Amino acid sequence: MNNIINKSLEFLKSFIGLFIYFAVNILFALILRNTKDTNLYYITLIASEIILLLVLIIVYRKRLKKDFIDFDNNYKKYLSYGIKVWLIGLLIMAISNNIIYRFMDTAYNQQVNELVISNLPLYSIIAIVMCGPFIEEMVFRLSFHEHIKNKHVFLIITSLIFAGIHVLNGITSPLELLYFIPYGSLALAFGIILYKTNNIFTTVILHTFHNSMAIFMLALAAILGV
């Protein structure tokens, strides 16, 4: 009985990062609810990203310190493996996205990102490139990796939650659930990389590179009018 209780508590602890993520976002959403000053709104959005990042760093500071030392000693091996898995995930993501685009509009999350990049370039760089990958890796992977030891349970839960956060927001049709495939494939790739290397900095760097590449492609498409 005690073993079941302990396992249940460990499982619940894995959601701490997700709780912090939603708590900070809800708090700043309430703060910004009646804000009409564009500059203040802009600054507060940036502040929310930085504060969320700092809170998560404090919570996971021991693990981050350990992983940083480990990554410094093994970064070549970790990145060599990570790049291969990320490329496979990226390929599946690209193919599935291309097929889905033939039948429906771009995913809502993608539309929001394109709007943010065009209207709030500084915020998009901070949120999507500088803070976003680190925040998402701690919330959607590290938090669960700390407490879920079963590989398959870890991969399934983290992939579904990561994809769900990106897909379910703004969904207007059941068909849009198909976007779980491209987002889930990338999430699964990052989950496999973290589980294999046991180092959060591997996925943070690859996630940062992925987001940077995505922003560059969107900006290039906007310039070329594609």
N, C-alpha and C positions, 0 to 999 in steps of 0.2 A: 504493500500500500504506500509506504514511504517513498519507494522507488518511483512509483507512478506520479506521486505529488511532486517529487523533485524534478522529474522530466517535464512535467507540465509547467512548473515554474521557470525552468530553463527556456522552454519554448516561448513563454510569455515575455521573458526578458529580451528575446530576439526582436521584439517589436518596439523596443525603447527608441531606437533611431527614428522609426516611422512616426512614433508619437511626438517626438521633438520636432520633426519636420512639419507635421500638421499644426502643432501648437503655435509655432513661430509664424507660420504662414497665415493662420487664422487671426492671430494677434495683429499682424501688420495689415491684414485685410480690413479689420475693424478700424484701425487707426486711419487708414486711407479712405474709408467709406465716404466721408463727407469732405474730403480734400478737393478743393477747386484750383489751388495754386499748382500749375504744371511743374514748375521747378521743384517745389516741395515734394510733390508726388514722385518725381524722378529721383530725387535724393533719397527719399524714404525707401523706395524700391531697392536701390543699391545698398542702403544700410541694412535692409532685411536679409539680403544675401550674405553680407559680411558677418552679421550677428549670428545667423544660423550656422555658418561655417565655423565661427569661433566657439560656439556652444558645443558643436559636435566634436571639435578638436579637443576641447577640455574633457568631454565625456570619454573619448577613446584615446586619450593622450598616452597611456602606457603601451597600448597596442601599436599606436603610430610610431612611437619611439623605437620599439623593438623591430618593427617592420622596416623602418628607415635604415637602421644599422644593417639589417639583413639584406636589404635591397642594394645598399652601397657595395656589399661584398659579392652579390650574385646577379647584378642587373643585366649582364650580357646573356646569361642563361635564361633568366625570367623573360626578358623582352624577346629573345629569339623564339621561345615557345609561344609567348603571348601573341606576337604578330601573326604567326601561322593560324592560330585559332581565331583571332579577330578577323583575318581575311576571309576565312570560311564563313563566319557569321555575317560579314559584310556582303559576301557574294549571295548568300541565301536571302538577306534583307533586300538587296538590289533586285534580284529576280522576282521575289514575291511582290515587292512594291510595284514593279513594272507591270506585272499581271493584274494586280488589283486596280491600278490606275486606269486600266482599259474599261473598267466597269463602274467606277465611281470617282468622286472628287478626291483631291489630296486630303490626307488625314487632318483632322482639326488641329492637332498639336503642331503639325508641320505648318499649317496656315498661320497659326499664332506666332510661331518662330519667325516666319517670313515677315510678318507685320512688325514684330518687335525689332528685327534687324534693320528694317527700312526706316522705322520711326524713332527708335531708341538705340542707336548704334553703340553708344558707350555702355549702356546697361546690358545690351546683348553680349558684348565682349566679356563683361564682368560675370554675368549670370550664366552664360552658356559655355564660355571657355575657361575663365579663371576660377570661379567658385563652383559652378554647376557640377562638373565631373567629380570633384572632391566630395561635395555634398552627397551626390547620388550614390557614389561608391560606398560611403559610410552608412547611408540610410538604407539602401536597397540591397547591399551585399555584406559589408563588414559587420553590421549589427546582427544579421542572421548567422553569419559565419562564426561569430563568437559563441553562439549558443546551440546551433543545430549541427550535430556531428555527422549525421547521415547524409552522404553525398547526394543521393537522389532526391530526398526531401528538401535539402538546401537548394538544389538547382531548380526544382519545380516551383517552390514557393517564391524564390527571388525572381525567377523569370516571369511568373504570372503577375506578381505585384508591380515589377518595373514596367511591364507591358501595359498593365491595367491603368497605372497612373498616367501613362502617355496616351492611351487610346480612349478610355472611358470618359475623360473630361470633354464635354461638348458633343458627345455622340448623339446623332440624330436618327440613325437607322441601324437595325440589327446587322446589316451587311458590313457595317464599319468594324464589327468585331473581327473581321478578317485581318485587320491591321495588327492583331495580336501575333500574327505570323512573322512579319518583318521586325517588329519591336521585340518580340519574344526570342527570335533567333539571335539578335545582338545581345540581349540580356543573358541568354544561355551561354553564349561565347564568353562573356565577361565572367559569368559564374564559374565556368569550367577553368578559366585562367586563374581566378582567385583560389579555387579549391586546389589546383595543381601546384601553384607557386606558393600558396599560403602567405601571400604578401600583397597588401592593398595598394601599394605604390605601382605595382605592375599594371593593374586595371585603371588606376587614376591616370597614369601617363597615356595609356592607349585610348582611354575615354576622352581625354583632353585633345589628343591628336584627331580622333574621330570627329569631335564637335568642331574643332578648328577647320578641318577639311570641309565639313558640311556648311559652315558659315561662309567660307571662301567660295564654294560652289554656288551658294545662293546669291552672294554678292556679285559674282561674275555673271550669273544668269540675269540679274537685274540690270547690270551695266550693258549687257549685250541685247537686252530686251527679249530674252528667250521665254 
